[in-house]
Amino acid sequence: MGVWGVGLYANDMAADMRAVVKSVLRLPVDEDRIVAILSDCERRAATDPADESHTTFWLVLADQLEKRGVAHAPTRDKAIAIIDRGDDLAMMEKLGMKQADLRKRATKLAELRARLAAAPRASKPRATMKTPEPYVLEVGVLYACPVKGSDCINPYRGKKNSDSSPWMPDGWRQFVVLNRGRAFDYLAWYHPLVAKKPVREKPHLSVASTDLWWQLDTPKTCPLRHFERMEIETIGTLPIDMDKARARFATHRRGYVPLGADGRSWAVNEVTIADSMHPSSHDWDRWYGPRGLVPEEGPTMMRSLGEISAG
């Protein structure tokens, strides 16, 4: 889990949950369904009292629901019971928190308990989605976006670097969507096959079958604002044989997300398509290119689109 401090949000999962709760509360479902969806996103933490994140999950969930005006008695009561029994402090001590910090956390938990006990027993009205998210990307279509090295435009920061200097592209990266769906019938997600190797000129369908080393990523989201900010362009429809694609990427093994998997977790967590083209230690321009290497073909990596082309 990784604890950074004494605060309720001083670990990785707790920090991430704020955005996830906000996303799920957009769905036009009742409080029981909201909690069920959120529990499914962190199933082990939600259901296993021995898990090191169990108390944090329920305390953060209760805190977020109270702050957002959502009344859910079972969640509130569970969080209060965790505080009253000392379960959270016992887990923090087990994880190595010092006595002085445990006392500080106990003060924060007492404040949370008081808020939960005084919270209204009825939910406030909340704004929810009226219609499902429209699809932005089509299955079987080749898309490309400008990159600098292997890195696309950051859809949150725009065309500038972290130091605010201008972001200047020097190539393109491509991807094709092999599957898509809507989590809970509302939140759109896509399963992309992404080219590892950037190209210097804007792509054309005529060269799409060259060796660009295509990797099946995990499902992603792509709201229209990200499509526009990343300057994604439609290149054209590819002759993809979906039966071949499903057979090629059918591996069910820890660490792999096979083609055909449900993308609801990534949709709820709002994991954007930009994450497929952000810097990593094994980018083409940082690792493979300078060393004259190529990726190893495997369950999620293939040399060219020819393997899944029709005909």
C-alpha positions as CSV (number, residue, x, y, z in Angstrom):
1,M,0.0,0.0,0.0
2,G,2.7,2.5,0.9
3,V,2.0,4.9,3.7
4,W,3.3,8.5,3.4
5,G,2.0,10.0,6.6
6,V,-0.7,10.1,9.3
7,G,-3.5,11.5,7.1
8,L,-6.4,9.5,5.8
9,Y,-5.2,10.1,2.2
10,A,-1.5,9.4,2.9
11,N,-1.2,6.3,0.8
12,D,-1.5,5.4,-2.9
13,M,-4.9,3.8,-2.9
14,A,-6.6,6.4,-0.8
15,A,-5.2,9.2,-3.0
16,D,-6.5,7.5,-6.1
17,M,-10.0,6.8,-4.6
18,R,-11.0,10.4,-4.6
19,A,-11.1,10.6,-8.4
20,V,-12.7,7.1,-8.7
21,V,-15.5,8.0,-6.3
22,K,-16.1,11.3,-8.2
23,S,-16.3,9.3,-11.5
24,V,-18.7,6.7,-10.2
25,L,-21.0,9.3,-8.7
26,R,-21.7,10.5,-12.2
27,L,-23.7,7.2,-12.9
28,P,-27.5,7.4,-12.5
29,V,-27.6,4.6,-9.9
30,D,-28.6,4.4,-6.3
31,E,-26.3,4.4,-3.3
32,D,-26.1,0.6,-2.9
33,R,-25.0,0.2,-6.5
34,I,-22.4,3.0,-6.1
35,V,-20.8,1.2,-3.2
36,A,-21.0,-2.1,-5.0
37,I,-19.2,-0.7,-8.0
38,L,-16.5,0.9,-5.9
39,S,-16.0,-2.3,-3.9
40,D,-15.6,-4.2,-7.1
41,C,-12.9,-1.8,-8.2
42,E,-10.8,-2.7,-5.1
43,R,-12.3,-6.1,-4.4
44,R,-9.6,-7.5,-2.1
45,A,-9.3,-4.3,0.0
46,A,-13.1,-4.1,0.3
47,T,-13.7,-7.7,1.2
48,D,-10.6,-9.0,3.1
49,P,-10.3,-7.7,6.6
50,A,-6.7,-9.0,6.7
51,D,-5.7,-6.9,3.7
52,E,-3.5,-4.0,4.7
53,S,-5.7,-1.6,2.7
54,H,-9.1,-2.8,4.1
55,T,-9.6,-0.2,6.8
56,T,-8.3,2.6,4.5
57,F,-10.8,1.6,1.8
58,W,-13.8,1.8,4.0
59,L,-12.7,5.0,5.9
60,V,-11.9,6.8,2.7
61,L,-15.1,5.7,1.1
62,A,-17.2,6.8,4.0
63,D,-15.3,10.1,4.1
64,Q,-15.8,10.8,0.4
65,L,-19.5,9.9,0.5
66,E,-20.1,12.2,3.5
67,K,-18.2,15.1,1.8
68,R,-20.2,14.7,-1.4
69,G,-23.6,14.5,0.4
70,V,-24.2,10.8,-0.3
71,A,-25.9,9.0,2.6
72,H,-25.2,5.2,2.8
73,A,-25.8,3.8,6.2
74,P,-23.9,0.5,5.8
75,T,-20.7,2.3,4.7
76,R,-21.0,4.9,7.5
77,D,-21.6,2.2,10.1
78,K,-18.8,0.1,8.9
79,A,-16.4,3.0,9.1
80,I,-17.5,3.9,12.6
81,A,-17.0,0.3,13.7
82,I,-13.5,0.2,12.2
83,I,-12.7,3.4,14.2
84,D,-14.3,2.2,17.5
85,R,-12.6,-1.2,17.4
86,G,-9.2,0.3,16.7
87,D,-8.8,-1.8,13.5
88,D,-7.2,1.0,11.5
89,L,-4.7,2.0,14.2
90,A,-3.8,-1.7,14.6
91,M,-3.1,-2.0,10.9
92,M,-1.1,1.2,10.8
93,E,1.0,-0.1,13.7
94,K,1.5,-3.4,11.9
95,L,2.7,-1.4,8.9
96,G,5.3,0.4,11.0
97,M,3.7,3.6,12.0
98,K,5.4,5.1,15.1
99,Q,3.5,5.8,18.3
100,A,3.6,9.5,18.0
101,D,2.1,9.3,14.5
102,L,-0.5,6.8,15.7
103,R,-1.7,9.3,18.2
104,K,-2.0,11.9,15.4
105,R,-3.9,9.5,13.2
106,A,-6.2,8.7,16.1
107,T,-7.1,12.4,16.4
108,K,-7.9,12.5,12.7
109,L,-10.1,9.4,13.0
110,A,-12.0,10.9,15.9
111,E,-12.7,13.9,13.8
112,L,-13.9,11.7,10.9
113,R,-16.1,9.7,13.3
114,A,-17.8,12.8,14.6
115,R,-18.6,14.0,11.1
116,L,-20.0,10.6,10.1
117,A,-22.1,10.4,13.2
118,A,-23.6,13.8,12.5
119,A,-24.0,13.3,8.7
120,P,-27.5,13.7,7.3
121,R,-29.4,10.4,6.8
122,A,-30.6,11.3,3.3
123,S,-28.6,12.0,0.2
124,K,-28.4,15.4,-1.4
125,P,-29.5,15.6,-5.1
126,R,-26.5,15.0,-7.4
127,A,-25.8,15.7,-11.0
128,T,-25.6,12.4,-13.0
129,M,-25.2,11.4,-16.6
130,K,-28.4,11.7,-18.7
131,T,-27.1,9.7,-21.6
132,P,-24.2,7.3,-22.2
133,E,-20.8,8.7,-23.2
134,P,-20.6,8.9,-27.1
135,Y,-18.0,6.8,-28.7
136,V,-15.1,8.8,-30.0
137,L,-13.0,6.0,-31.5
138,E,-14.1,3.3,-34.0
139,V,-13.0,-0.3,-34.0
140,G,-10.7,-1.3,-36.8
141,V,-9.6,2.3,-37.6
142,L,-6.0,3.5,-37.5
143,Y,-5.3,6.7,-35.5
144,A,-2.2,8.7,-35.1
145,C,-1.1,11.5,-32.9
146,P,2.0,13.7,-32.8
147,V,4.8,12.8,-30.3
148,K,8.1,14.1,-29.1
149,G,10.3,11.0,-29.0
150,S,7.7,8.5,-27.9
151,D,5.6,10.9,-25.8
152,C,2.3,12.3,-26.8
153,I,0.8,15.7,-25.9
154,N,-0.3,15.7,-22.3
155,P,-4.1,16.2,-22.5
156,Y,-4.1,17.9,-19.1
157,R,-1.1,20.2,-19.7
158,G,-1.4,20.8,-23.4
159,K,1.5,21.6,-25.8
160,K,4.1,22.6,-23.2
161,N,6.7,20.8,-21.2
162,S,6.7,20.4,-17.4
163,D,8.9,23.5,-17.3
164,S,6.4,25.5,-19.4
165,S,8.6,25.6,-22.4
166,P,6.9,24.9,-25.8
167,W,6.3,21.2,-26.7
168,M,7.6,20.5,-30.2
169,P,6.8,17.2,-31.8
170,D,9.2,15.3,-33.9
171,G,7.1,12.3,-35.1
172,W,3.9,10.3,-34.8
173,R,2.7,7.3,-33.0
174,Q,-0.2,5.1,-34.1
175,F,-2.9,2.9,-32.6
176,V,-5.9,0.9,-33.7
177,V,-8.9,0.1,-31.5
178,L,-9.6,-3.6,-31.4
179,N,-12.6,-3.5,-29.0
180,R,-14.7,-1.0,-27.1
181,G,-17.7,-0.9,-24.7
182,R,-19.4,1.0,-22.0
183,A,-19.0,0.3,-18.4
184,F,-22.4,0.1,-16.7
185,D,-23.9,1.2,-20.0
186,Y,-22.5,4.7,-19.6
187,L,-18.7,5.1,-19.4
188,A,-16.9,4.5,-22.7
189,W,-13.7,2.5,-22.9
190,Y,-11.4,1.2,-25.7
191,H,-8.9,-1.6,-26.0
192,P,-6.0,-0.2,-28.2
193,L,-3.2,-1.9,-30.1
194,V,-0.4,0.6,-30.0
195,A,2.7,1.0,-32.2
196,K,5.9,1.1,-30.1
197,K,8.0,2.6,-32.9
198,P,7.3,6.2,-33.8
199,V,7.5,7.4,-37.4
200,R,8.8,10.7,-38.5
201,E,6.2,11.5,-41.2
202,K,2.4,11.5,-40.8
203,P,1.3,7.9,-41.3
204,H,-0.6,6.6,-44.3
205,L,-2.6,3.3,-44.7
206,S,-0.2,2.2,-47.4
207,V,2.6,1.7,-44.9
208,A,0.6,0.5,-41.9
209,S,1.8,-3.1,-42.4
210,T,5.5,-2.2,-41.8
211,D,7.3,-3.5,-38.7
212,L,6.3,-1.1,-36.0
213,W,6.0,-3.5,-33.1
214,W,2.4,-3.4,-32.0
215,Q,1.5,-3.9,-28.3
216,L,-1.9,-4.7,-26.9
217,D,-2.3,-2.2,-24.1
218,T,-4.8,-2.3,-21.2
219,P,-8.2,-0.7,-22.0
220,K,-8.3,3.1,-21.9
221,T,-10.7,6.0,-22.1
222,C,-10.7,8.7,-24.7
223,P,-13.1,11.6,-24.0
224,L,-13.5,14.0,-26.9
225,R,-11.5,16.7,-25.1
226,H,-8.5,14.3,-24.9
227,F,-8.9,13.4,-28.6
228,E,-8.8,17.0,-29.5
229,R,-6.0,18.1,-27.1
230,M,-3.8,15.2,-28.2
231,E,-4.4,16.2,-31.8
232,I,-5.4,12.6,-32.7
233,E,-6.0,12.2,-36.4
234,T,-8.0,9.5,-38.2
235,I,-5.8,7.7,-40.8
236,G,-8.3,5.2,-42.2
237,T,-10.0,1.9,-41.8
238,L,-7.7,-1.2,-41.6
239,P,-8.6,-4.7,-42.9
240,I,-8.4,-6.3,-39.5
241,D,-9.6,-9.8,-39.1
242,M,-11.2,-9.7,-35.6
243,D,-11.2,-13.5,-35.3
244,K,-7.4,-13.5,-35.9
245,A,-7.0,-10.6,-33.4
246,R,-8.9,-12.4,-30.7
247,A,-7.0,-15.6,-31.2
248,R,-3.6,-13.7,-31.2
249,F,-4.4,-11.8,-28.0
250,A,-6.3,-14.5,-26.1
251,T,-3.7,-15.2,-23.3
252,H,-5.3,-15.4,-19.9
253,R,-2.4,-14.9,-17.5
254,R,-1.5,-12.7,-14.6
255,G,-0.2,-9.4,-16.0
256,Y,-2.0,-9.6,-19.3
257,V,-5.4,-8.2,-20.3
258,P,-6.7,-10.4,-23.2
259,L,-8.7,-9.0,-26.1
260,G,-12.3,-9.3,-25.1
261,A,-11.8,-8.4,-21.5
262,D,-14.2,-6.0,-19.8
263,G,-12.8,-2.5,-19.6
264,R,-15.0,-1.3,-16.7
265,S,-12.1,-0.9,-14.2
266,W,-10.2,1.4,-16.5
267,A,-13.3,3.3,-17.4
268,V,-14.2,4.0,-13.8
269,N,-10.6,5.0,-13.0
270,E,-10.5,7.2,-16.1
271,V,-7.3,5.8,-17.4
272,T,-6.8,7.8,-20.6
273,I,-5.4,6.7,-24.0
274,A,-2.5,9.2,-23.4
275,D,-1.2,6.8,-20.8
276,S,-0.4,4.4,-23.7
277,M,2.1,7.0,-25.1
278,H,3.8,8.5,-22.1
279,P,7.5,8.1,-21.4
280,S,8.8,4.8,-20.0
281,S,12.2,3.2,-19.5
282,H,11.5,1.0,-22.6
283,D,10.4,3.7,-25.1
284,W,11.7,3.2,-28.6
285,D,13.8,6.3,-28.7
286,R,15.3,5.7,-25.2
287,W,15.9,2.0,-25.2
288,Y,15.4,0.0,-28.5
289,G,16.5,2.5,-31.1
290,P,19.8,3.7,-29.4
291,R,20.8,0.0,-28.7
292,G,19.7,-1.4,-32.1
293,L,17.3,-3.7,-30.3
294,V,13.7,-4.7,-31.1
295,P,11.0,-5.8,-28.7
296,E,10.4,-9.5,-28.0
297,E,7.3,-10.9,-29.6
298,G,4.9,-12.4,-27.1
299,P,1.4,-12.6,-25.7
300,T,0.9,-8.8,-26.1
301,M,3.5,-7.9,-28.7
302,M,3.7,-8.6,-32.4
303,R,6.0,-7.3,-35.2
304,S,3.4,-6.1,-37.7
305,L,-0.3,-5.8,-38.3
306,G,0.0,-8.5,-41.0
307,E,-0.6,-11.1,-38.3
308,I,-4.2,-10.0,-37.9
309,S,-5.0,-8.6,-41.3
310,A,-7.9,-10.0,-43.3
311,G,-7.0,-12.2,-46.3
